[in-house]
Amino acid sequence: MTGPFPDWIYRQSAILPFRRKSSRSRGRDLEVLLVSTRDGKRWTFPKGIVEPGMSAGEVTARCGHPTSITSHITGKQFIPFNFKGGDTVRSYYLYKGQGVVVVANDSAWTSGTHVIEVQFDENEPGFR
């Protein structure tokens, strides 16, 4: 740990939203979106942190849609009288060249999900 938070929290995701003023500008009239920091002292690109506990919807809203998604059933699916029913299905949101976000279901009876792990890997191919 490098501070009061775990090391993974300091890895952020950012996007560079831009637009052209006209279709004939050939890049000379490019506009880039900047946002101010919380204290209002600096301008920066929109960015955020993916952390355990976030919902799958929050991840895709912050990072965009993954390159691909794979899922598998865990062993908890077959436990008799598993009344809580959580973590019976795991999904892997694969982001090419960035890493993997591992998501588990909240309950066997609802469609809610949450992040349980974030793996940073610059060599992630984006498919499995």
Contacts in CASP RR format, 6 or more apart in sequence:
PFRMAT RR
TARGET T0000
AUTHOR 0000-0000-0000
METHOD contacts of the structure
MODEL  1
MTGPFPDWIYRQSAILPFRRKSSRSRGRDLEVLLVSTRDGKRWTFPKGIV
EPGMSAGEVTARCGHPTSITSHITGKQFIPFNFKGGDTVRSYYLYKGQGV
VVVANDSAWTSGTHVIEVQFDENEPGFR
1 7 0 8 1.000
2 10 0 8 1.000
8 51 0 8 1.000
8 118 0 8 1.000
8 120 0 8 1.000
9 49 0 8 1.000
9 51 0 8 1.000
11 49 0 8 1.000
11 118 0 8 1.000
11 120 0 8 1.000
12 47 0 8 1.000
12 48 0 8 1.000
12 49 0 8 1.000
13 47 0 8 1.000
13 48 0 8 1.000
13 49 0 8 1.000
13 50 0 8 1.000
13 62 0 8 1.000
13 63 0 8 1.000
13 98 0 8 1.000
14 45 0 8 1.000
14 46 0 8 1.000
14 47 0 8 1.000
14 48 0 8 1.000
15 45 0 8 1.000
15 46 0 8 1.000
15 47 0 8 1.000
15 64 0 8 1.000
16 32 0 8 1.000
16 45 0 8 1.000
17 32 0 8 1.000
17 33 0 8 1.000
17 46 0 8 1.000
18 30 0 8 1.000
18 31 0 8 1.000
18 32 0 8 1.000
18 33 0 8 1.000
19 30 0 8 1.000
19 31 0 8 1.000
20 27 0 8 1.000
20 29 0 8 1.000
20 30 0 8 1.000
20 31 0 8 1.000
21 29 0 8 1.000
21 30 0 8 1.000
21 31 0 8 1.000
22 29 0 8 1.000
32 45 0 8 1.000
33 45 0 8 1.000
33 46 0 8 1.000
34 43 0 8 1.000
34 44 0 8 1.000
34 45 0 8 1.000
35 43 0 8 1.000
35 44 0 8 1.000
35 45 0 8 1.000
35 46 0 8 1.000
36 42 0 8 1.000
36 43 0 8 1.000
36 44 0 8 1.000
37 43 0 8 1.000
37 44 0 8 1.000
48 62 0 8 1.000
50 59 0 8 1.000
50 62 0 8 1.000
50 63 0 8 1.000
50 101 0 8 1.000
50 115 0 8 1.000
50 118 0 8 1.000
51 115 0 8 1.000
51 118 0 8 1.000
52 114 0 8 1.000
52 115 0 8 1.000
52 116 0 8 1.000
52 117 0 8 1.000
52 118 0 8 1.000
53 114 0 8 1.000
53 115 0 8 1.000
53 116 0 8 1.000
54 114 0 8 1.000
54 115 0 8 1.000
55 112 0 8 1.000
55 113 0 8 1.000
55 114 0 8 1.000
55 115 0 8 1.000
56 91 0 8 1.000
56 93 0 8 1.000
56 103 0 8 1.000
56 112 0 8 1.000
56 113 0 8 1.000
56 114 0 8 1.000
56 115 0 8 1.000
57 113 0 8 1.000
59 93 0 8 1.000
59 101 0 8 1.000
59 103 0 8 1.000
59 115 0 8 1.000
60 66 0 8 1.000
60 93 0 8 1.000
63 95 0 8 1.000
63 101 0 8 1.000
66 93 0 8 1.000
66 94 0 8 1.000
66 95 0 8 1.000
66 101 0 8 1.000
66 126 0 8 1.000
67 94 0 8 1.000
67 95 0 8 1.000
67 96 0 8 1.000
67 126 0 8 1.000
67 127 0 8 1.000
68 94 0 8 1.000
68 126 0 8 1.000
68 127 0 8 1.000
68 128 0 8 1.000
69 91 0 8 1.000
69 92 0 8 1.000
69 93 0 8 1.000
69 94 0 8 1.000
70 91 0 8 1.000
70 92 0 8 1.000
70 94 0 8 1.000
70 128 0 8 1.000
71 89 0 8 1.000
71 90 0 8 1.000
71 91 0 8 1.000
71 92 0 8 1.000
72 89 0 8 1.000
72 90 0 8 1.000
73 88 0 8 1.000
73 89 0 8 1.000
74 87 0 8 1.000
74 88 0 8 1.000
74 89 0 8 1.000
74 90 0 8 1.000
74 104 0 8 1.000
75 88 0 8 1.000
76 82 0 8 1.000
76 85 0 8 1.000
76 86 0 8 1.000
76 87 0 8 1.000
76 88 0 8 1.000
77 88 0 8 1.000
77 89 0 8 1.000
77 108 0 8 1.000
82 88 0 8 1.000
82 108 0 8 1.000
84 107 0 8 1.000
85 107 0 8 1.000
85 108 0 8 1.000
85 109 0 8 1.000
86 104 0 8 1.000
86 105 0 8 1.000
86 106 0 8 1.000
86 107 0 8 1.000
86 108 0 8 1.000
87 104 0 8 1.000
87 105 0 8 1.000
87 116 0 8 1.000
88 105 0 8 1.000
88 108 0 8 1.000
89 104 0 8 1.000
89 105 0 8 1.000
90 102 0 8 1.000
90 103 0 8 1.000
90 104 0 8 1.000
90 105 0 8 1.000
90 116 0 8 1.000
91 102 0 8 1.000
91 103 0 8 1.000
91 104 0 8 1.000
91 113 0 8 1.000
92 100 0 8 1.000
92 101 0 8 1.000
92 102 0 8 1.000
92 103 0 8 1.000
92 128 0 8 1.000
93 100 0 8 1.000
93 101 0 8 1.000
93 102 0 8 1.000
93 103 0 8 1.000
94 100 0 8 1.000
94 124 0 8 1.000
94 125 0 8 1.000
94 126 0 8 1.000
94 127 0 8 1.000
94 128 0 8 1.000
95 101 0 8 1.000
95 124 0 8 1.000
95 126 0 8 1.000
96 124 0 8 1.000
96 125 0 8 1.000
96 126 0 8 1.000
96 127 0 8 1.000
97 121 0 8 1.000
97 122 0 8 1.000
97 123 0 8 1.000
97 124 0 8 1.000
97 125 0 8 1.000
97 126 0 8 1.000
98 120 0 8 1.000
98 121 0 8 1.000
98 122 0 8 1.000
98 124 0 8 1.000
99 119 0 8 1.000
99 120 0 8 1.000
99 121 0 8 1.000
99 122 0 8 1.000
99 124 0 8 1.000
99 126 0 8 1.000
100 118 0 8 1.000
100 119 0 8 1.000
100 121 0 8 1.000
100 124 0 8 1.000
101 115 0 8 1.000
101 117 0 8 1.000
101 118 0 8 1.000
101 119 0 8 1.000
102 115 0 8 1.000
102 116 0 8 1.000
102 117 0 8 1.000
102 118 0 8 1.000
102 119 0 8 1.000
103 113 0 8 1.000
103 114 0 8 1.000
103 115 0 8 1.000
103 116 0 8 1.000
104 113 0 8 1.000
104 114 0 8 1.000
104 116 0 8 1.000
105 111 0 8 1.000
105 112 0 8 1.000
105 113 0 8 1.000
106 112 0 8 1.000
106 113 0 8 1.000
106 114 0 8 1.000
END
